[in-house]
Amino acid sequence: MSELYKRYVDVEVRMQKDRTMIPLRLVWDDGRKYEIDKVGRPEKRASQVGGCGIRYEVKIHGQYRYLFFEKDRWFIESTQP
C-alpha cells in the first residue's frame, strides 16, 4: 500500500436543519469539482494519516474514499501530498 497523506480540500456541503452536514462535491485546488455519488453515515474516527474527526465514507467516480471533517476543515486520505 502506498503512503497516505492528509490532503486538505474544499467541500461543497448541504447543511440540514438538524445541523447534519452532507458533503456534495470536492473542489480541487485547480477548481476541478468531483461529485460525491454516495455518502456513508458519519462517524467519529481517527485517520490513518493522523488526527481525528468526523469520517464520511464517500463514493466518487466508483471509488470509495474517506473524507474527514476535522477542526472546521475537510481533508481526504490521499496518495499524493
Biopython code that builds the backbone (N, CA, C, O; Angstrom):
import numpy as np
from Bio.PDB.StructureBuilder import StructureBuilder

atoms = [
    (1, "MET", "N", (0.838, -1.192, 0.000)),
    (1, "MET", "CA", (0.000, 0.000, 0.000)),
    (1, "MET", "C", (0.873, 1.242, 0.000)),
    (1, "MET", "O", (1.891, 1.286, 0.691)),
    (2, "SER", "N", (0.489, 2.239, -0.759)),
    (2, "SER", "CA", (1.229, 3.490, -0.847)),
    (2, "SER", "C", (1.101, 4.275, 0.448)),
    (2, "SER", "O", (0.161, 4.090, 1.220)),
    (3, "GLU", "N", (2.068, 5.153, 0.666)),
    (3, "GLU", "CA", (1.997, 6.031, 1.824)),
    (3, "GLU", "C", (0.839, 7.008, 1.637)),
    (3, "GLU", "O", (0.613, 7.505, 0.534)),
    (4, "LEU", "N", (0.114, 7.278, 2.707)),
    (4, "LEU", "CA", (-1.028, 8.190, 2.644)),
    (4, "LEU", "C", (-0.665, 9.541, 3.241)),
    (4, "LEU", "O", (0.165, 9.639, 4.145)),
    (5, "TYR", "N", (-1.296, 10.565, 2.723)),
    (5, "TYR", "CA", (-1.084, 11.937, 3.163)),
    (5, "TYR", "C", (-2.428, 12.568, 3.502)),
    (5, "TYR", "O", (-3.477, 12.127, 3.032)),
    (6, "LYS", "N", (-2.373, 13.598, 4.319)),
    (6, "LYS", "CA", (-3.560, 14.388, 4.632)),
    (6, "LYS", "C", (-3.622, 15.512, 3.592)),
    (6, "LYS", "O", (-2.761, 16.392, 3.561)),
    (7, "ARG", "N", (-4.647, 15.467, 2.748)),
    (7, "ARG", "CA", (-4.797, 16.492, 1.712)),
    (7, "ARG", "C", (-6.054, 17.299, 1.997)),
    (7, "ARG", "O", (-7.170, 16.784, 1.924)),
    (8, "TYR", "N", (-5.856, 18.579, 2.325)),
    (8, "TYR", "CA", (-6.981, 19.458, 2.600)),
    (8, "TYR", "C", (-7.670, 19.835, 1.298)),
    (8, "TYR", "O", (-7.014, 20.125, 0.297)),
    (9, "VAL", "N", (-8.992, 19.830, 1.320)),
    (9, "VAL", "CA", (-9.786, 20.121, 0.134)),
    (9, "VAL", "C", (-10.961, 21.021, 0.510)),
    (9, "VAL", "O", (-11.395, 21.064, 1.661)),
    (10, "ASP", "N", (-11.460, 21.735, -0.496)),
    (10, "ASP", "CA", (-12.720, 22.456, -0.329)),
    (10, "ASP", "C", (-13.841, 21.457, -0.576)),
    (10, "ASP", "O", (-13.726, 20.582, -1.434)),
    (11, "VAL", "N", (-14.920, 21.592, 0.179)),
    (11, "VAL", "CA", (-16.059, 20.699, 0.039)),
    (11, "VAL", "C", (-17.328, 21.542, -0.006)),
    (11, "VAL", "O", (-17.553, 22.392, 0.855)),
    (12, "GLU", "N", (-18.150, 21.297, -1.014)),
    (12, "GLU", "CA", (-19.467, 21.915, -1.063)),
    (12, "GLU", "C", (-20.400, 21.014, -0.264)),
    (12, "GLU", "O", (-20.472, 19.809, -0.502)),
    (13, "VAL", "N", (-21.118, 21.620, 0.695)),
    (13, "VAL", "CA", (-21.871, 20.874, 1.689)),
    (13, "VAL", "C", (-23.303, 21.386, 1.757)),
    (13, "VAL", "O", (-23.557, 22.581, 1.606)),
    (14, "ARG", "N", (-24.230, 20.469, 1.985)),
    (14, "ARG", "CA", (-25.602, 20.860, 2.316)),
    (14, "ARG", "C", (-25.738, 20.732, 3.834)),
    (14, "ARG", "O", (-25.498, 19.666, 4.400)),
    (15, "MET", "N", (-26.122, 21.823, 4.479)),
    (15, "MET", "CA", (-26.340, 21.812, 5.920)),
    (15, "MET", "C", (-27.837, 21.657, 6.155)),
    (15, "MET", "O", (-28.631, 22.486, 5.710)),
    (16, "GLN", "N", (-28.211, 20.604, 6.847)),
    (16, "GLN", "CA", (-29.624, 20.360, 7.117)),
    (16, "GLN", "C", (-30.042, 21.067, 8.396)),
    (16, "GLN", "O", (-29.194, 21.474, 9.189)),
    (17, "LYS", "N", (-31.357, 21.216, 8.600)),
    (17, "LYS", "CA", (-31.850, 21.967, 9.752)),
    (17, "LYS", "C", (-31.474, 21.333, 11.080)),
    (17, "LYS", "O", (-31.455, 22.018, 12.102)),
    (18, "ASP", "N", (-31.172, 20.028, 11.087)),
    (18, "ASP", "CA", (-30.728, 19.374, 12.325)),
    (18, "ASP", "C", (-29.208, 19.453, 12.506)),
    (18, "ASP", "O", (-28.645, 18.777, 13.367)),
    (19, "ARG", "N", (-28.547, 20.286, 11.686)),
    (19, "ARG", "CA", (-27.099, 20.536, 11.705)),
    (19, "ARG", "C", (-26.277, 19.406, 11.102)),
    (19, "ARG", "O", (-25.050, 19.414, 11.203)),
    (20, "THR", "N", (-26.925, 18.448, 10.485)),
    (20, "THR", "CA", (-26.207, 17.388, 9.787)),
    (20, "THR", "C", (-25.609, 17.958, 8.512)),
    (20, "THR", "O", (-26.291, 18.645, 7.751)),
    (21, "MET", "N", (-24.321, 17.671, 8.278)),
    (21, "MET", "CA", (-23.656, 18.116, 7.063)),
    (21, "MET", "C", (-23.618, 16.962, 6.067)),
    (21, "MET", "O", (-23.241, 15.842, 6.413)),
    (22, "ILE", "N", (-24.013, 17.248, 4.827)),
    (22, "ILE", "CA", (-23.981, 16.268, 3.759)),
    (22, "ILE", "C", (-23.017, 16.787, 2.698)),
    (22, "ILE", "O", (-23.344, 17.739, 1.989)),
    (23, "PRO", "N", (-21.819, 16.173, 2.574)),
    (23, "PRO", "CA", (-20.890, 16.624, 1.534)),
    (23, "PRO", "C", (-21.435, 16.271, 0.149)),
    (23, "PRO", "O", (-21.872, 15.144, -0.088)),
    (24, "LEU", "N", (-21.404, 17.245, -0.758)),
    (24, "LEU", "CA", (-21.960, 17.067, -2.101)),
    (24, "LEU", "C", (-20.885, 16.898, -3.169)),
    (24, "LEU", "O", (-21.034, 16.089, -4.085)),
    (25, "ARG", "N", (-19.788, 17.673, -3.048)),
    (25, "ARG", "CA", (-18.708, 17.559, -4.030)),
    (25, "ARG", "C", (-17.405, 18.095, -3.448)),
    (25, "ARG", "O", (-17.402, 18.971, -2.584)),
    (26, "LEU", "N", (-16.302, 17.547, -3.943)),
    (26, "LEU", "CA", (-14.972, 18.036, -3.596)),
    (26, "LEU", "C", (-14.551, 19.045, -4.643)),
    (26, "LEU", "O", (-14.883, 18.907, -5.820)),
    (27, "VAL", "N", (-13.818, 20.062, -4.214)),
    (27, "VAL", "CA", (-13.276, 21.049, -5.141)),
    (27, "VAL", "C", (-11.765, 21.048, -4.973)),
    (27, "VAL", "O", (-11.242, 21.373, -3.907)),
    (28, "TRP", "N", (-11.075, 20.677, -6.042)),
    (28, "TRP", "CA", (-9.606, 20.588, -6.028)),
    (28, "TRP", "C", (-9.012, 21.984, -6.088)),
    (28, "TRP", "O", (-9.715, 22.944, -6.407)),
    (29, "ASP", "N", (-7.727, 22.109, -5.786)),
    (29, "ASP", "CA", (-7.048, 23.408, -5.791)),
    (29, "ASP", "C", (-7.148, 24.123, -7.137)),
    (29, "ASP", "O", (-7.201, 25.352, -7.184)),
    (30, "ASP", "N", (-7.174, 23.364, -8.227)),
    (30, "ASP", "CA", (-7.233, 23.968, -9.567)),
    (30, "ASP", "C", (-8.669, 24.258, -10.022)),
    (30, "ASP", "O", (-8.884, 24.672, -11.162)),
    (31, "GLY", "N", (-9.655, 24.043, -9.134)),
    (31, "GLY", "CA", (-11.040, 24.354, -9.443)),
    (31, "GLY", "C", (-11.869, 23.185, -9.952)),
    (31, "GLY", "O", (-13.088, 23.306, -10.075)),
    (32, "ARG", "N", (-11.230, 22.050, -10.251)),
    (32, "ARG", "CA", (-11.997, 20.884, -10.700)),
    (32, "ARG", "C", (-12.915, 20.425, -9.581)),
    (32, "ARG", "O", (-12.535, 20.415, -8.410)),
    (33, "LYS", "N", (-14.145, 20.041, -9.965)),
    (33, "LYS", "CA", (-15.126, 19.577, -8.985)),
    (33, "LYS", "C", (-15.426, 18.108, -9.224)),
    (33, "LYS", "O", (-15.553, 17.660, -10.363)),
    (34, "TYR", "N", (-15.536, 17.370, -8.131)),
    (34, "TYR", "CA", (-15.838, 15.941, -8.187)),
    (34, "TYR", "C", (-17.102, 15.675, -7.390)),
    (34, "TYR", "O", (-17.135, 15.850, -6.172)),
    (35, "GLU", "N", (-18.138, 15.251, -8.095)),
    (35, "GLU", "CA", (-19.404, 14.931, -7.450)),
    (35, "GLU", "C", (-19.240, 13.732, -6.524)),
    (35, "GLU", "O", (-18.564, 12.762, -6.868)),
    (36, "ILE", "N", (-19.853, 13.800, -5.361)),
    (36, "ILE", "CA", (-19.881, 12.671, -4.436)),
    (36, "ILE", "C", (-21.160, 11.902, -4.732)),
    (36, "ILE", "O", (-22.264, 12.416, -4.548)),
    (37, "ASP", "N", (-20.999, 10.660, -5.194)),
    (37, "ASP", "CA", (-22.131, 9.842, -5.620)),
    (37, "ASP", "C", (-22.872, 9.207, -4.452)),
    (37, "ASP", "O", (-24.080, 8.978, -4.523)),
    (38, "LYS", "N", (-22.148, 8.927, -3.385)),
    (38, "LYS", "CA", (-22.754, 8.247, -2.236)),
    (38, "LYS", "C", (-22.015, 8.677, -0.979)),
    (38, "LYS", "O", (-20.792, 8.822, -0.982)),
    (39, "VAL", "N", (-22.774, 8.882, 0.101)),
    (39, "VAL", "CA", (-22.194, 9.298, 1.385)),
    (39, "VAL", "C", (-22.628, 8.308, 2.449)),
    (39, "VAL", "O", (-23.820, 8.077, 2.653)),
    (40, "GLY", "N", (-21.638, 7.721, 3.131)),
    (40, "GLY", "CA", (-21.939, 6.824, 4.245)),
    (40, "GLY", "C", (-22.234, 7.602, 5.508)),
    (40, "GLY", "O", (-22.037, 8.816, 5.563)),
    (41, "ARG", "N", (-22.703, 6.905, 6.515)),
    (41, "ARG", "CA", (-23.044, 7.524, 7.801)),
    (41, "ARG", "C", (-21.793, 8.121, 8.452)),
    (41, "ARG", "O", (-20.756, 7.459, 8.514)),
    (42, "PRO", "N", (-21.879, 9.360, 8.936)),
    (42, "PRO", "CA", (-20.724, 9.973, 9.593)),
    (42, "PRO", "C", (-20.429, 9.299, 10.924)),
    (42, "PRO", "O", (-21.338, 8.948, 11.676)),
    (43, "GLU", "N", (-19.130, 9.125, 11.203)),
    (43, "GLU", "CA", (-18.682, 8.521, 12.461)),
    (43, "GLU", "C", (-17.455, 9.269, 12.961)),
    (43, "GLU", "O", (-16.629, 9.717, 12.166)),
    (44, "LYS", "N", (-17.339, 9.402, 14.263)),
    (44, "LYS", "CA", (-16.124, 9.988, 14.825)),
    (44, "LYS", "C", (-15.040, 8.915, 14.776)),
    (44, "LYS", "O", (-15.169, 7.857, 15.391)),
    (45, "ARG", "N", (-13.971, 9.204, 14.035)),
    (45, "ARG", "CA", (-12.913, 8.215, 13.827)),
    (45, "ARG", "C", (-11.562, 8.900, 13.699)),
    (45, "ARG", "O", (-11.474, 10.084, 13.373)),
    (46, "ALA", "N", (-10.520, 8.138, 13.960)),
    (46, "ALA", "CA", (-9.157, 8.599, 13.729)),
    (46, "ALA", "C", (-8.786, 8.312, 12.280)),
    (46, "ALA", "O", (-9.277, 7.360, 11.672)),
    (47, "SER", "N", (-7.921, 9.142, 11.746)),
    (47, "SER", "CA", (-7.429, 8.965, 10.387)),
    (47, "SER", "C", (-6.129, 8.179, 10.403)),
    (47, "SER", "O", (-5.381, 8.228, 11.380)),
    (48, "GLN", "N", (-5.857, 7.457, 9.330)),
    (48, "GLN", "CA", (-4.589, 6.739, 9.200)),
    (48, "GLN", "C", (-3.412, 7.696, 9.041)),
    (48, "GLN", "O", (-2.263, 7.302, 9.239)),
    (49, "VAL", "N", (-3.687, 8.948, 8.686)),
    (49, "VAL", "CA", (-2.630, 9.926, 8.459)),
    (49, "VAL", "C", (-2.488, 10.912, 9.616)),
    (49, "VAL", "O", (-1.778, 11.911, 9.502)),
    (50, "GLY", "N", (-3.156, 10.633, 10.712)),
    (50, "GLY", "CA", (-3.076, 11.489, 11.887)),
    (50, "GLY", "C", (-4.302, 12.362, 12.029)),
    (50, "GLY", "O", (-4.913, 12.770, 11.041)),
    (51, "GLY", "N", (-4.644, 12.637, 13.242)),
    (51, "GLY", "CA", (-5.807, 13.458, 13.519)),
    (51, "GLY", "C", (-7.052, 12.622, 13.728)),
    (51, "GLY", "O", (-7.062, 11.410, 13.509)),
    (52, "CYS", "N", (-8.092, 13.298, 14.154)),
    (52, "CYS", "CA", (-9.363, 12.646, 14.443)),
    (52, "CYS", "C", (-10.471, 13.622, 14.092)),
    (52, "CYS", "O", (-10.327, 14.830, 14.279)),
    (53, "GLY", "N", (-11.562, 13.103, 13.590)),
    (53, "GLY", "CA", (-12.676, 13.973, 13.242)),
    (53, "GLY", "C", (-13.884, 13.154, 12.853)),
    (53, "GLY", "O", (-13.995, 11.979, 13.201)),
    (54, "ILE", "N", (-14.780, 13.780, 12.133)),
    (54, "ILE", "CA", (-15.956, 13.099, 11.632)),
    (54, "ILE", "C", (-15.585, 12.507, 10.275)),
    (54, "ILE", "O", (-15.225, 13.230, 9.346)),
    (55, "ARG", "N", (-15.678, 11.185, 10.178)),
    (55, "ARG", "CA", (-15.290, 10.499, 8.949)),
    (55, "ARG", "C", (-16.531, 10.109, 8.154)),
    (55, "ARG", "O", (-17.487, 9.545, 8.688)),
    (56, "TYR", "N", (-16.486, 10.423, 6.876)),
    (56, "TYR", "CA", (-17.520, 10.024, 5.931)),
    (56, "TYR", "C", (-16.873, 9.081, 4.921)),
    (56, "TYR", "O", (-15.825, 9.399, 4.360)),
    (57, "GLU", "N", (-17.482, 7.943, 4.689)),
    (57, "GLU", "CA", (-17.041, 7.107, 3.568)),
    (57, "GLU", "C", (-17.827, 7.598, 2.370)),
    (57, "GLU", "O", (-19.057, 7.548, 2.369)),
    (58, "VAL", "N", (-17.126, 8.075, 1.344)),
    (58, "VAL", "CA", (-17.791, 8.635, 0.179)),
    (58, "VAL", "C", (-17.392, 7.848, -1.069)),
    (58, "VAL", "O", (-16.313, 7.259, -1.137)),
    (59, "LYS", "N", (-18.283, 7.856, -2.042)),
    (59, "LYS", "CA", (-18.021, 7.213, -3.325)),
    (59, "LYS", "C", (-17.954, 8.307, -4.383)),
    (59, "LYS", "O", (-18.902, 9.069, -4.577)),
    (60, "ILE", "N", (-16.804, 8.366, -5.067)),
    (60, "ILE", "CA", (-16.568, 9.367, -6.102)),
    (60, "ILE", "C", (-16.084, 8.635, -7.342)),
    (60, "ILE", "O", (-15.037, 7.989, -7.315)),
    (61, "HIS", "N", (-16.836, 8.733, -8.420)),
    (61, "HIS", "CA", (-16.489, 8.051, -9.684)),
    (61, "HIS", "C", (-16.187, 6.579, -9.469)),
    (61, "HIS", "O", (-15.223, 6.051, -10.022)),
    (62, "GLY", "N", (-17.004, 5.919, -8.672)),
    (62, "GLY", "CA", (-16.873, 4.479, -8.464)),
    (62, "GLY", "C", (-15.828, 4.058, -7.449)),
    (62, "GLY", "O", (-15.664, 2.863, -7.203)),
    (63, "GLN", "N", (-15.113, 5.005, -6.852)),
    (63, "GLN", "CA", (-14.081, 4.682, -5.866)),
    (63, "GLN", "C", (-14.501, 5.181, -4.487)),
    (63, "GLN", "O", (-14.997, 6.298, -4.337)),
    (64, "TYR", "N", (-14.292, 4.334, -3.490)),
    (64, "TYR", "CA", (-14.592, 4.723, -2.112)),
    (64, "TYR", "C", (-13.366, 5.368, -1.492)),
    (64, "TYR", "O", (-12.247, 4.878, -1.640)),
    (65, "ARG", "N", (-13.594, 6.485, -0.790)),
    (65, "ARG", "CA", (-12.536, 7.225, -0.101)),
    (65, "ARG", "C", (-13.063, 7.649, 1.258)),
    (65, "ARG", "O", (-14.272, 7.677, 1.491)),
    (66, "TYR", "N", (-12.137, 7.979, 2.153)),
    (66, "TYR", "CA", (-12.519, 8.552, 3.439)),
    (66, "TYR", "C", (-12.327, 10.058, 3.386)),
    (66, "TYR", "O", (-11.265, 10.557, 3.012)),
    (67, "LEU", "N", (-13.380, 10.770, 3.767)),
    (67, "LEU", "CA", (-13.385, 12.221, 3.828)),
    (67, "LEU", "C", (-13.609, 12.594, 5.286)),
    (67, "LEU", "O", (-14.544, 12.105, 5.920)),
    (68, "PHE", "N", (-12.755, 13.458, 5.815)),
    (68, "PHE", "CA", (-12.816, 13.834, 7.226)),
    (68, "PHE", "C", (-13.132, 15.315, 7.385)),
    (68, "PHE", "O", (-12.674, 16.153, 6.609)),
    (69, "PHE", "N", (-13.925, 15.619, 8.410)),
    (69, "PHE", "CA", (-14.141, 16.987, 8.856)),
    (69, "PHE", "C", (-13.483, 17.088, 10.221)),
    (69, "PHE", "O", (-13.943, 16.488, 11.193)),
    (70, "GLU", "N", (-12.389, 17.865, 10.283)),
    (70, "GLU", "CA", (-11.580, 17.959, 11.498)),
    (70, "GLU", "C", (-11.301, 19.433, 11.791)),
    (70, "GLU", "O", (-10.709, 20.136, 10.972)),
    (71, "LYS", "N", (-11.727, 19.887, 12.949)),
    (71, "LYS", "CA", (-11.445, 21.263, 13.390)),
    (71, "LYS", "C", (-11.804, 22.283, 12.315)),
    (71, "LYS", "O", (-10.990, 23.144, 11.982)),
    (72, "ASP", "N", (-12.996, 22.196, 11.780)),
    (72, "ASP", "CA", (-13.516, 23.160, 10.806)),
    (72, "ASP", "C", (-12.836, 23.108, 9.433)),
    (72, "ASP", "O", (-12.949, 24.057, 8.657)),
    (73, "ARG", "N", (-12.128, 22.007, 9.121)),
    (73, "ARG", "CA", (-11.526, 21.838, 7.790)),
    (73, "ARG", "C", (-11.789, 20.415, 7.303)),
    (73, "ARG", "O", (-11.953, 19.488, 8.096)),
    (74, "TRP", "N", (-11.824, 20.268, 5.990)),
    (74, "TRP", "CA", (-12.031, 18.976, 5.357)),
    (74, "TRP", "C", (-10.713, 18.454, 4.793)),
    (74, "TRP", "O", (-9.911, 19.222, 4.261)),
    (75, "PHE", "N", (-10.493, 17.141, 4.913)),
    (75, "PHE", "CA", (-9.343, 16.530, 4.231)),
    (75, "PHE", "C", (-9.704, 15.114, 3.810)),
    (75, "PHE", "O", (-10.615, 14.488, 4.351)),
    (76, "ILE", "N", (-8.952, 14.633, 2.820)),
    (76, "ILE", "CA", (-9.060, 13.241, 2.403)),
    (76, "ILE", "C", (-7.719, 12.565, 2.636)),
    (76, "ILE", "O", (-6.676, 13.217, 2.681)),
    (77, "GLU", "N", (-7.765, 11.273, 2.781)),
    (77, "GLU", "CA", (-6.542, 10.482, 2.819)),
    (77, "GLU", "C", (-6.139, 10.247, 1.365)),
    (77, "GLU", "O", (-6.863, 9.597, 0.611)),
    (78, "SER", "N", (-4.987, 10.778, 0.981)),
    (78, "SER", "CA", (-4.569, 10.784, -0.407)),
    (78, "SER", "C", (-3.201, 10.145, -0.574)),
    (78, "SER", "O", (-2.376, 10.181, 0.340)),
    (79, "THR", "N", (-2.962, 9.563, -1.736)),
    (79, "THR", "CA", (-1.628, 9.031, -2.047)),
    (79, "THR", "C", (-0.707, 10.127, -2.556)),
    (79, "THR", "O", (0.482, 9.887, -2.767)),
    (80, "GLN", "N", (-1.245, 11.338, -2.757)),
    (80, "GLN", "CA", (-0.454, 12.478, -3.208)),
    (80, "GLN", "C", (-0.551, 13.596, -2.172)),
    (80, "GLN", "O", (-1.648, 13.936, -1.727)),
    (81, "PRO", "N", (0.603, 14.175, -1.781)),
    (81, "PRO", "CA", (0.567, 15.262, -0.785)),
    (81, "PRO", "C", (-0.107, 16.521, -1.307)),
    (81, "PRO", "O", (-0.209, 17.511, -0.583)),
]
sb = StructureBuilder()
sb.init_structure("model")
sb.init_model(0)
sb.init_chain("A")
sb.init_seg("    ")
for serial, (resi, resn, name, xyz) in enumerate(atoms, 1):
    if name == "N":
        sb.init_residue(resn, " ", resi, " ")
    sb.init_atom(name, np.array(xyz, "f"), 0.0, 1.0, " ", f" {name:<3s}", serial, name[0])
structure = sb.get_structure()
